[in-house]
Amino acid sequence: MTAPPPLMPAHWHCYRWTGERRTLDDESARRPPHMVVRDISAQEWKQIAAGSPAFMASEVPPLEVPHWLLRPARMIKATFEAPDRASAWYKRQVSEVSPAFAAHHDKDPSRQAEWFATADGRLRWGGDVVGGWYLRGTGFASVQVVACSPNRIRPTIPCPMH
């Protein structure tokens, strides 16, 4: 007997952060206080998040992508039910920040077209999309689209908008 296909997420939440590399390198605010390696209940996720005010207040991308969903809804930049709309948001954000990319090869339109095609495919099967780039000077930009209700990696994390 084969397992049923995973459920498609009800929607995707979009996040963008631009800041100093040294802020990104400080991992203490990027992880909840407990390492979780198994599925736990939505209530347990809420308790873990509540036990880490620094993690909840930080707008720096978490170490594990689905952990964005533990943070307050005010950190969400956009929400889309259709994967093509979430993909279009991702493309706009990356295109907006790309002139500041530190690496010349990351500015290459054919390279970016590959990223966008990969993002389209991943969103169509219900996954997350993550991008992060060093910027000229000491900056870093992160653009992330996170599947919600459910997330394939952490299906029991509750939606921040419920």
C-alpha positions in Angstrom: 0.0 0.0 0.0 1.4 3.4 -0.9 1.2 6.4 1.3 -1.2 9.2 0.1 0.5 12.2 -1.4 1.3 15.0 1.0 -1.3 17.7 1.4 -0.8 21.0 -0.5 -0.4 23.9 1.9 -3.4 26.2 2.2 -1.1 29.2 1.6 2.4 30.6 1.7 3.7 33.3 4.0 6.5 35.5 2.6 9.4 37.0 4.6 12.2 39.4 3.7 15.1 40.5 5.9 18.0 42.8 5.0 20.6 43.6 7.6 24.2 43.3 8.8 26.0 40.0 8.4 27.2 40.1 12.0 23.5 40.2 13.1 22.8 37.1 11.0 25.9 35.4 12.4 24.5 35.7 16.0 22.6 32.4 16.1 21.1 32.9 19.6 18.1 34.8 18.3 17.7 32.6 15.3 16.7 29.4 17.1 14.0 28.6 19.6 15.2 27.4 23.0 14.7 23.7 22.3 16.0 21.6 19.5 13.0 19.6 18.2 13.8 16.5 16.1 10.3 14.9 16.0 6.8 16.0 15.4 5.2 17.6 18.4 1.7 19.1 18.9 0.8 22.6 17.9 0.4 23.5 21.6 4.0 22.3 22.3 5.3 24.5 19.5 3.5 27.5 21.0 5.0 26.7 24.4 8.5 26.5 22.9 8.1 29.8 21.1 6.7 31.5 24.1 9.7 30.4 26.1 12.1 32.4 23.9 11.3 36.1 23.8 14.5 36.9 22.0 13.6 34.4 19.2 10.1 35.7 18.9 11.2 39.4 18.7 13.9 38.8 16.2 13.3 39.5 12.5 16.5 37.8 11.5 15.8 34.5 9.6 15.5 31.5 11.8 18.0 28.6 11.3 15.2 26.3 10.3 12.9 27.8 7.7 9.5 26.5 9.1 10.4 28.3 12.4 9.3 31.5 10.7 5.8 30.2 11.4 6.4 30.4 15.1 7.0 34.1 15.0 4.3 36.8 15.2 2.1 37.4 12.1 3.4 41.0 12.0 6.6 39.7 10.5 4.8 38.3 7.4 5.4 40.6 4.4 2.8 38.9 2.2 0.5 35.8 2.0 -0.6 34.0 -1.1 -2.9 31.0 -1.7 -1.7 30.4 -5.2 1.9 29.1 -5.7 2.3 31.2 -8.9 1.5 34.4 -6.9 4.0 33.5 -4.2 6.6 32.8 -6.8 6.0 36.2 -8.4 6.5 37.9 -5.0 9.8 36.0 -4.6 10.9 37.1 -8.1 10.0 40.7 -7.4 11.9 40.8 -4.1 15.0 39.1 -5.5 15.0 41.4 -8.5 14.7 44.5 -6.2 17.7 43.5 -4.1 19.9 42.0 -6.8 21.7 45.2 -7.8 23.3 45.2 -4.3 24.5 41.6 -4.6 28.2 41.3 -3.7 28.9 38.5 -6.1 28.9 39.4 -9.8 27.7 35.8 -10.8 24.6 36.3 -8.6 23.6 39.3 -10.8 23.7 37.2 -13.9 20.2 37.1 -15.5 20.5 33.4 -16.6 21.5 32.4 -13.1 18.5 34.3 -11.7 16.2 32.7 -14.2 17.4 29.2 -12.9 16.6 30.3 -9.4 13.2 31.5 -10.4 12.4 28.3 -12.3 13.5 26.2 -9.3 11.3 28.4 -7.0 8.3 27.9 -9.3 8.7 24.1 -9.2 9.2 23.9 -5.5 6.1 26.0 -4.8 4.0 24.0 -7.2 4.6 20.8 -5.1 4.0 22.6 -1.8 7.6 23.4 -0.7 9.4 26.4 0.7 11.7 28.7 -1.2 14.8 30.2 0.5 17.3 32.7 -0.9 20.1 34.5 0.8 22.8 36.7 -0.6 25.8 38.7 0.6 25.4 42.3 -0.3 28.1 44.9 -1.1 29.7 46.1 2.1 28.6 44.2 5.2 25.0 43.4 4.4 23.0 40.3 3.8 19.5 39.8 2.2 17.1 36.9 2.8 13.9 36.3 0.9 11.9 33.3 2.0 8.5 31.9 1.0 7.2 29.4 3.6 4.4 26.9 3.1 1.8 27.0 5.8 -1.1 24.8 6.9 0.7 22.4 6.6 4.4 22.9 6.1 6.0 19.7 4.7 9.0 19.8 7.0 7.1 20.8 10.2 3.4 20.0 9.6 2.4 20.5 13.2 3.6 24.1 13.5 0.4 26.2 13.7 -0.3 29.0 11.3 0.7 32.4 12.8 -2.5 33.9 11.4 -4.8 31.6 13.4 
